[in-house]
Each structure stands twice: as structure tokens, then as C-alpha cells.
């Protein structure tokens, strides 16, 4: 169920109106990637795998309870950046993301919003910490690949470039020839907001639950919506 957020519709309208390029986070605003393949089980699987390798001491007690597999991966990368172990973990994460695509749940109103924005002449790009190959696979299943391709920028082997680093946003801006002032990012995490700020890009938060909304607002996000429907309504108004 979408979060019951309060927002200023005129601020949302202004963000949408001036956006010539829209940068989308993937898992959250476009779909719930791990809807049928829970991410907490993937994270726990990482911990068990490290235990089996005799490497349990690489994680703190707190890190062993993480429910986000990317957080577990980044914890290891922080101690052994670019190591064979990190590369093996990243490969396993990509495999788990591919498994998750088959049961991923589209975010309500995301598909028509993407198609409408594209039809109105905006350029769209994906800027995500997920595998770009996984994003390709998901968008292909929804008939949305042509709305974004080739502008899909995701996780690379250099995990230090994941958001909140603005690397993927800067790649998207450079490839589309867009000035940051002409771009808008839609994301659901403080790391998305931090990356957007660093890149000089306006930001709109999407919060599918109260916890997401609280995290975004505590990070300083001014405009947060609990549903993409008002964005779609505003675009329809523009097209008439």
C-alpha cells in the first residue's frame, strides 16, 4: 500500500515542467525487484556463504543482520575493495537479481508514467545500484526497454561508484547531453538524494511506505510522493 504522504502539488508540477531528462532509480520507483524473492533471504544467504568459506569474521554482528544484500556486499568491499571475494559476491548478487526479475512487481502507475513521459518528448535514463543487465531484462519483460535504451547506468565492478556517489547520474547526463538543471531524478532512498545533490540534479522522492517517507524527509528531501499517480495526472494535463 502506498504511503499517505503530504506534498505540495505546485512544487511537483514545477519539478516535472522543467525536467527535460528524467533519471529513474530502478528498484522502488519502477518495480519492487525482490517482491517474490525476498532481499533479506538473499542477504542471509551471503552471510551463510561467508560462514561456509570460514570468513565469518569479515562481518560485524550488526552487519550479519543486514536485510539488504547490497549492504552486505559493500561492507566486505569496504574492507577488501576490488578483491576476488568482492567480485565473486557481486556476481552472486547479480545472479540473485536475475532470479528476482521473474517475480518482480511493477510499481503502480510506473509503466504508464514512463510511456507518457517518453511520448511527451522527455529523455529517460536509469541510474541504479542494481545490475544494468538485470534492468535490461526487467524492462524487456514490460515492453519498456525502448523508453530508456541505451541510457541504463547501473552497478559496475568498482563498488565505490555506487550511489550516493553521483557516478551513474553523471554518466547519464553526459550521454544525454543534458545540463543538470534540466534533469530530475526520481528515487526512494537517501543515497539517491545525496547522489542527485552532488550531481546538481533536482530530486523527487518516492516512498511506498511510511518508513521510506521518514528516511527521505530526514535526509532533507522536500518533495515526496507515496504514489506515482499524481505525476501521471500532471503529465496528462500537460498533454491536453
Secondary structure, 3 states (H helix, E strand, C coil): CCCCCCCCHHHHHHHHHHCCEEEECCECCCEECCCCCCHHHHHHHHHHHHHHCCCHHHCCCCHHHCCCHHHHHHHHHHHCCCCHHHHHHHHHHHHHHHHHHCCCEECCCHHHHHHHHHHCCCEEEEECCCCHHHHHHHHHHHCCHHHHCCCEECCCCCHHHCCCCCHHHHHHHHHHCCCHHHEEEEECCHHHHHHHHHHCCEEEEECCCHHHHHHHHHCCCCCEECCCHHHHHHHHHHHC
